[in-house]
Amino acid sequence: MSKKGYITKVLPHSVKFYLPRTEGYMDVVKEIASRYGSMSLIEFDGYFEGKFEPVKYTRLEVHTDIMEEQKFIEYADVIRSRLKQNSLAVEFDNKLILVIKS
């Protein structure tokens, strides 16, 4: 009988933030890193809100075992406000959510 030398942990929730590279962006990235521990970053050009000139965006993705969707949306709205954006795109478990200033 052999004993396995590893354990596994499944993190069921995937959370993605689509962050514009604006003033305050790095503070938000550092805050999310401290909150969730690990993440992946992918940079891309975004053409949002009918603009023809690209804006640099970063998709910041984290995985977690405990996450409430409503609290996540409220946190995304705080980030939207801090980055002085009219809207912010986020994904929660592969569901795209647009948080828009009211």
C-alpha atoms as an extended CHARMM CRD file, in Angstrom:
* protein
*
       102  EXT
         1         1  MET       CA              0.0000000000        0.0000000000        0.0000000000  PROA      1               0.0000000000
         2         2  SER       CA              1.4600000000        3.3890000000       -1.0070000000  PROA      2               0.0000000000
         3         3  LYS       CA              0.7380000000        6.7270000000        0.6050000000  PROA      3               0.0000000000
         4         4  LYS       CA              0.2270000000        9.7630000000       -1.6390000000  PROA      4               0.0000000000
         5         5  GLY       CA              2.5310000000       12.6690000000       -0.8480000000  PROA      5               0.0000000000
         6         6  TYR       CA              0.0860000000       15.4490000000       -1.7170000000  PROA      6               0.0000000000
         7         7  ILE       CA             -3.3180000000       16.8800000000       -0.9660000000  PROA      7               0.0000000000
         8         8  THR       CA             -5.6720000000       18.7970000000       -3.2260000000  PROA      8               0.0000000000
         9         9  LYS       CA             -7.9730000000       21.7190000000       -2.6030000000  PROA      9               0.0000000000
        10        10  VAL       CA            -10.6910000000       22.8370000000       -4.9940000000  PROA      10              0.0000000000
        11        11  LEU       CA            -11.4800000000       26.5600000000       -5.0520000000  PROA      11              0.0000000000
        12        12  PRO       CA            -14.9860000000       26.6750000000       -6.5120000000  PROA      12              0.0000000000
        13        13  HSD       CA            -15.3520000000       30.4090000000       -7.1240000000  PROA      13              0.0000000000
        14        14  SER       CA            -13.6570000000       32.2620000000       -9.9670000000  PROA      14              0.0000000000
        15        15  VAL       CA            -13.6390000000       36.0460000000       -9.6610000000  PROA      15              0.0000000000
        16        16  LYS       CA            -12.3840000000       38.3730000000      -12.4010000000  PROA      16              0.0000000000
        17        17  PHE       CA            -12.0200000000       42.1440000000      -12.3640000000  PROA      17              0.0000000000
        18        18  TYR       CA            -11.5390000000       44.1160000000      -15.6090000000  PROA      18              0.0000000000
        19        19  LEU       CA             -9.5420000000       47.0890000000      -14.3660000000  PROA      19              0.0000000000
        20        20  PRO       CA             -8.6140000000       50.1490000000      -16.4390000000  PROA      20              0.0000000000
        21        21  ARG       CA             -4.9890000000       51.2300000000      -16.0650000000  PROA      21              0.0000000000
        22        22  THR       CA             -5.8750000000       54.5640000000      -14.4790000000  PROA      22              0.0000000000
        23        23  GLU       CA             -4.6410000000       56.4650000000      -11.4370000000  PROA      23              0.0000000000
        24        24  GLY       CA             -5.0870000000       54.3240000000       -8.3420000000  PROA      24              0.0000000000
        25        25  TYR       CA             -4.9870000000       51.0690000000      -10.3170000000  PROA      25              0.0000000000
        26        26  MET       CA             -1.8870000000       49.6920000000       -8.5490000000  PROA      26              0.0000000000
        27        27  ASP       CA             -3.3740000000       50.3710000000       -5.1060000000  PROA      27              0.0000000000
        28        28  VAL       CA             -6.4360000000       48.3060000000       -6.0820000000  PROA      28              0.0000000000
        29        29  VAL       CA             -4.2380000000       45.4570000000       -7.3640000000  PROA      29              0.0000000000
        30        30  LYS       CA             -2.2360000000       45.4340000000       -4.1060000000  PROA      30              0.0000000000
        31        31  GLU       CA             -5.4460000000       45.4480000000       -2.0400000000  PROA      31              0.0000000000
        32        32  ILE       CA             -6.9260000000       42.5130000000       -3.9740000000  PROA      32              0.0000000000
        33        33  ALA       CA             -3.6310000000       40.6030000000       -3.6660000000  PROA      33              0.0000000000
        34        34  SER       CA             -3.6320000000       41.0900000000        0.1030000000  PROA      34              0.0000000000
        35        35  ARG       CA             -7.3100000000       40.0980000000        0.3220000000  PROA      35              0.0000000000
        36        36  TYR       CA             -7.1250000000       36.9070000000       -1.7850000000  PROA      36              0.0000000000
        37        37  GLY       CA             -3.4430000000       35.9370000000       -1.6230000000  PROA      37              0.0000000000
        38        38  SER       CA             -2.7800000000       34.9410000000       -5.2180000000  PROA      38              0.0000000000
        39        39  MET       CA             -3.9980000000       36.0780000000       -8.6050000000  PROA      39              0.0000000000
        40        40  SER       CA             -3.2520000000       36.1780000000      -12.3080000000  PROA      40              0.0000000000
        41        41  LEU       CA             -3.0040000000       39.3360000000      -14.4180000000  PROA      41              0.0000000000
        42        42  ILE       CA             -3.5890000000       39.5850000000      -18.1650000000  PROA      42              0.0000000000
        43        43  GLU       CA             -3.1890000000       42.9510000000      -19.9090000000  PROA      43              0.0000000000
        44        44  PHE       CA             -5.2440000000       43.8370000000      -23.0070000000  PROA      44              0.0000000000
        45        45  ASP       CA             -6.5340000000       46.7890000000      -25.0330000000  PROA      45              0.0000000000
        46        46  GLY       CA            -10.1850000000       47.5590000000      -24.3710000000  PROA      46              0.0000000000
        47        47  TYR       CA            -12.6800000000       49.4510000000      -26.5110000000  PROA      47              0.0000000000
        48        48  PHE       CA            -15.4990000000       50.2100000000      -24.0910000000  PROA      48              0.0000000000
        49        49  GLU       CA            -18.2410000000       52.8200000000      -23.8700000000  PROA      49              0.0000000000
        50        50  GLY       CA            -18.1930000000       53.4200000000      -27.6290000000  PROA      50              0.0000000000
        51        51  LYS       CA            -14.5800000000       54.6260000000      -27.7080000000  PROA      51              0.0000000000
        52        52  PHE       CA            -12.4700000000       54.0390000000      -30.7940000000  PROA      52              0.0000000000
        53        53  GLU       CA             -9.1350000000       54.5490000000      -29.0610000000  PROA      53              0.0000000000
        54        54  PRO       CA             -7.9950000000       51.6080000000      -26.9550000000  PROA      54              0.0000000000
        55        55  VAL       CA             -7.5210000000       51.8720000000      -23.2220000000  PROA      55              0.0000000000
        56        56  LYS       CA             -5.1340000000       49.5250000000      -21.4210000000  PROA      56              0.0000000000
        57        57  TYR       CA             -7.0220000000       47.1310000000      -19.1500000000  PROA      57              0.0000000000
        58        58  THR       CA             -5.9340000000       44.3050000000      -16.9040000000  PROA      58              0.0000000000
        59        59  ARG       CA             -7.9920000000       41.2320000000      -16.1900000000  PROA      59              0.0000000000
        60        60  LEU       CA             -7.2400000000       40.3310000000      -12.5950000000  PROA      60              0.0000000000
        61        61  GLU       CA             -8.4080000000       36.8240000000      -11.6980000000  PROA      61              0.0000000000
        62        62  VAL       CA             -8.5610000000       35.1780000000       -8.3020000000  PROA      62              0.0000000000
        63        63  HSD       CA             -9.9800000000       31.8970000000       -7.0810000000  PROA      63              0.0000000000
        64        64  THR       CA            -11.4750000000       31.4370000000       -3.6490000000  PROA      64              0.0000000000
        65        65  ASP       CA            -13.4370000000       28.9050000000       -1.6580000000  PROA      65              0.0000000000
        66        66  ILE       CA            -15.7750000000       31.3490000000        0.1060000000  PROA      66              0.0000000000
        67        67  MET       CA            -17.4230000000       34.2470000000       -1.7320000000  PROA      67              0.0000000000
        68        68  GLU       CA            -20.8650000000       35.8310000000       -1.5600000000  PROA      68              0.0000000000
        69        69  GLU       CA            -21.9690000000       37.2830000000       -4.9000000000  PROA      69              0.0000000000
        70        70  GLN       CA            -23.7120000000       40.3610000000       -3.4460000000  PROA      70              0.0000000000
        71        71  LYS       CA            -20.7060000000       41.2840000000       -1.2730000000  PROA      71              0.0000000000
        72        72  PHE       CA            -18.4750000000       40.8530000000       -4.3360000000  PROA      72              0.0000000000
        73        73  ILE       CA            -20.6820000000       43.2340000000       -6.3610000000  PROA      73              0.0000000000
        74        74  GLU       CA            -20.6060000000       45.7960000000       -3.5300000000  PROA      74              0.0000000000
        75        75  TYR       CA            -16.7970000000       45.5420000000       -3.4130000000  PROA      75              0.0000000000
        76        76  ALA       CA            -16.6470000000       45.9720000000       -7.2110000000  PROA      76              0.0000000000
        77        77  ASP       CA            -18.7120000000       49.1640000000       -6.8840000000  PROA      77              0.0000000000
        78        78  VAL       CA            -16.2100000000       50.5090000000       -4.3250000000  PROA      78              0.0000000000
        79        79  ILE       CA            -13.3950000000       49.7870000000       -6.7960000000  PROA      79              0.0000000000
        80        80  ARG       CA            -15.3730000000       51.4480000000       -9.6340000000  PROA      80              0.0000000000
        81        81  SER       CA            -15.7510000000       54.5590000000       -7.5200000000  PROA      81              0.0000000000
        82        82  ARG       CA            -12.0770000000       54.6150000000       -6.4290000000  PROA      82              0.0000000000
        83        83  LEU       CA            -10.9410000000       54.3910000000      -10.0590000000  PROA      83              0.0000000000
        84        84  LYS       CA            -13.4080000000       57.1530000000      -11.0200000000  PROA      84              0.0000000000
        85        85  GLN       CA            -15.1650000000       54.9980000000      -13.6160000000  PROA      85              0.0000000000
        86        86  ASN       CA            -18.7870000000       55.1250000000      -14.7980000000  PROA      86              0.0000000000
        87        87  SER       CA            -18.8370000000       51.3400000000      -15.0340000000  PROA      87              0.0000000000
        88        88  LEU       CA            -16.7290000000       48.3330000000      -14.1410000000  PROA      88              0.0000000000
        89        89  ALA       CA            -16.9430000000       44.8580000000      -15.6470000000  PROA      89              0.0000000000
        90        90  VAL       CA            -16.4720000000       41.8970000000      -13.3230000000  PROA      90              0.0000000000
        91        91  GLU       CA            -17.0940000000       38.1640000000      -13.5870000000  PROA      91              0.0000000000
        92        92  PHE       CA            -18.3840000000       35.9300000000      -10.8450000000  PROA      92              0.0000000000
        93        93  ASP       CA            -18.2570000000       32.1990000000      -11.6450000000  PROA      93              0.0000000000
        94        94  ASN       CA            -18.1950000000       32.9500000000      -15.4110000000  PROA      94              0.0000000000
        95        95  LYS       CA            -21.1770000000       35.3260000000      -15.1950000000  PROA      95              0.0000000000
        96        96  LEU       CA            -20.3600000000       38.8120000000      -16.5470000000  PROA      96              0.0000000000
        97        97  ILE       CA            -21.6700000000       41.6210000000      -14.3350000000  PROA      97              0.0000000000
        98        98  LEU       CA            -21.5250000000       45.3190000000      -15.2210000000  PROA      98              0.0000000000
        99        99  VAL       CA            -21.4830000000       47.5730000000      -12.1760000000  PROA      99              0.0000000000
       100       100  ILE       CA            -22.7340000000       50.9580000000      -13.4190000000  PROA      100             0.0000000000
       101       101  LYS       CA            -22.8820000000       54.2740000000      -11.6000000000  PROA      101             0.0000000000
       102       102  SER       CA            -26.5100000000       55.1290000000      -10.7900000000  PROA      102             0.0000000000
